[in-house]
C-alpha cells in the first residue's frame, strides 16, 4: 500500500491538513475537500495558502511558541553575573539564593516581576540549581549545642 503524507501525521489535525493537500493535488475543489473532511471552506483555503507559501512543512504540527519572555536575552545573560555577587550584595541575610530572593533581584535590576515559583525555570536555563534555605534560629548558640551533644546527650541516651 502506498504511504501517503496524511498517514505520516503526528496527530489527527495534521493528518487532516495533509489529506486536504493530497486531495487538492488530485484536482479536488476546495469546497468538496471541506465537505469531505468536515471543515469550513475557509479552513481549507488557509491550509492551501500556507502550503503554497511554505510547502508541505507549513501544514505540519508546530509547537506553540508561548508568550514572549519578560526578560530579554541580554538581561538573562546578565543574571548569572548578578547572582555571583551573592545575596548579601543585595541586602539579604545569609549566603543563600532562594527563588523569592532571585525574583526580588530581577524586579529591582530589570523592572520585571516574576512569581517566585517561575524563577526556578529561569535559573535552570541559566545553569543554576535551586537552593533550599536552611531554617535556623538567629539566636542559635553553637557552643551550647556542642556541649549538649557531648555532655548531656550521652546521659540521656543511657537513661533509656
C-alpha positions as CSV (number, residue, x, y, z in Angstrom):
1,X,0.0,0.0,0.0
2,X,1.2,3.5,-0.9
3,X,2.4,5.5,2.1
4,X,0.6,8.8,2.0
5,X,1.5,12.1,3.7
6,X,-1.6,12.0,5.8
7,X,-0.6,8.6,7.3
8,X,2.7,10.0,8.5
9,X,1.0,12.7,10.5
10,X,1.9,13.4,14.1
11,X,-1.8,13.9,15.1
12,X,-5.2,13.9,13.6
13,X,-5.3,17.6,12.9
14,X,-2.0,17.5,11.0
15,X,-3.4,14.4,9.1
16,X,-6.5,16.3,8.1
17,X,-4.4,19.2,6.8
18,X,-2.1,16.9,4.8
19,X,-5.1,14.9,3.5
20,X,-6.6,18.2,2.3
21,X,-3.3,18.9,0.5
22,X,-3.3,15.5,-1.1
23,X,-6.9,15.9,-2.3
24,X,-6.0,19.3,-3.8
25,X,-3.1,17.7,-5.6
26,X,-5.5,15.2,-7.1
27,X,-7.6,18.0,-8.5
28,X,-10.4,18.3,-6.0
29,X,-12.1,21.7,-5.5
30,X,-11.7,23.3,-2.1
31,X,-15.5,23.2,-1.4
32,X,-15.5,19.4,-2.0
33,X,-12.4,18.9,0.2
34,X,-14.1,20.9,3.0
35,X,-17.2,18.8,2.8
36,X,-15.3,15.5,2.7
37,X,-13.2,16.5,5.8
38,X,-15.9,18.1,7.7
39,X,-14.3,21.6,7.9
40,X,-15.1,25.0,6.5
41,X,-14.1,26.2,3.1
42,X,-12.1,29.0,4.9
43,X,-10.0,26.4,6.8
44,X,-9.1,24.6,3.5
45,X,-8.3,27.9,1.9
46,X,-6.0,28.9,4.8
47,X,-4.3,25.5,4.6
48,X,-3.7,25.8,0.8
49,X,-2.3,29.3,1.2
50,X,0.1,28.0,3.9
51,X,1.1,25.1,1.7
52,X,1.6,27.4,-1.3
53,X,3.9,29.8,0.8
54,X,5.7,27.3,2.9
55,X,5.3,23.9,1.3
56,X,4.1,20.8,3.0
57,X,6.1,21.6,6.1
58,X,3.8,24.6,6.7
59,X,1.0,22.1,7.3
60,X,2.9,20.0,9.9
61,X,2.2,20.3,13.6
62,X,4.2,23.1,15.2
63,X,4.8,23.6,18.9
64,X,3.2,26.8,20.1
65,X,5.7,29.5,20.8
66,X,4.0,30.6,24.0
67,X,4.2,34.2,25.4
68,X,7.1,36.4,24.8
69,X,9.6,36.2,27.6
70,X,9.6,39.2,30.0
71,X,13.4,39.2,30.3
72,X,15.3,40.0,27.2
73,X,18.2,37.7,26.1
74,X,20.7,40.3,27.3
75,X,19.0,40.5,30.7
76,X,19.1,36.7,31.1
77,X,22.7,36.8,30.2
78,X,23.4,39.4,32.9
79,X,21.5,37.4,35.6
80,X,24.3,34.9,36.5
81,X,26.8,37.8,36.9
82,X,24.5,39.4,39.4
83,X,23.9,36.2,41.3
84,X,27.6,35.6,41.6
85,X,27.9,38.7,43.8
86,X,25.9,36.8,46.4
87,X,22.6,37.6,48.3
88,X,24.4,39.9,50.8
89,X,25.3,42.3,48.0
90,X,21.6,42.9,47.5
91,X,20.8,43.3,51.2
92,X,19.8,39.8,52.1
93,X,21.0,38.0,55.2
94,X,22.8,34.7,54.6
95,X,24.7,33.5,51.6
96,X,21.9,31.5,50.1
97,X,19.9,32.3,47.0
98,X,16.2,31.4,47.2
99,X,13.6,31.8,44.5
100,X,11.8,34.7,46.2
101,X,15.2,36.4,46.6
102,X,16.1,36.0,43.0
103,X,12.6,37.2,42.0
104,X,13.2,40.4,44.0
105,X,16.6,40.9,42.4
106,X,15.1,40.5,38.9
107,X,12.4,43.0,39.8
108,X,14.9,45.5,41.3
109,X,17.5,45.2,38.5
110,X,15.3,44.8,35.4
111,X,11.9,46.1,36.5
112,X,10.4,42.7,35.5
113,X,8.2,40.9,38.0
114,X,8.1,37.1,38.2
115,X,6.3,34.9,40.7
116,X,8.9,33.1,42.8
117,X,7.6,29.7,41.5
118,X,8.7,30.7,38.0
119,X,12.2,31.7,38.9
120,X,13.4,28.1,39.2
121,X,12.8,27.7,35.4
122,X,14.8,30.8,34.7
123,X,17.7,29.7,37.0
124,X,17.7,26.3,35.3
125,X,18.0,28.0,31.9
126,X,21.0,30.0,33.2
127,X,22.7,26.8,34.5
128,X,21.9,27.5,38.2
129,X,20.3,25.0,40.6
130,X,17.7,25.8,43.1
131,X,18.8,26.1,46.7
132,X,16.7,25.4,49.8
133,X,17.1,27.7,52.8
134,X,18.4,26.3,56.0
135,X,15.9,27.2,58.7
136,X,17.9,28.1,61.8
137,X,17.1,30.4,64.6
138,X,19.1,33.6,64.5
139,X,19.8,33.3,68.3
140,X,21.2,29.8,67.9
141,X,24.1,29.1,70.3
142,X,26.5,26.8,68.7
143,X,28.6,26.3,71.8
144,X,25.6,25.3,73.9
145,X,24.6,22.8,71.2
146,X,28.0,21.3,71.1
147,X,28.1,20.9,74.9
148,X,24.6,19.3,75.0
149,X,25.7,16.8,72.3
150,X,28.9,15.9,74.1
151,X,27.8,16.0,77.7
152,X,24.0,15.8,78.2
153,X,23.0,13.6,75.2
154,X,25.2,10.6,76.3
155,X,23.5,10.8,79.8
156,X,20.0,10.9,78.3
157,X,20.8,8.1,75.9
158,X,22.0,5.8,78.8
159,X,19.0,6.6,80.9
160,X,16.6,4.9,78.5
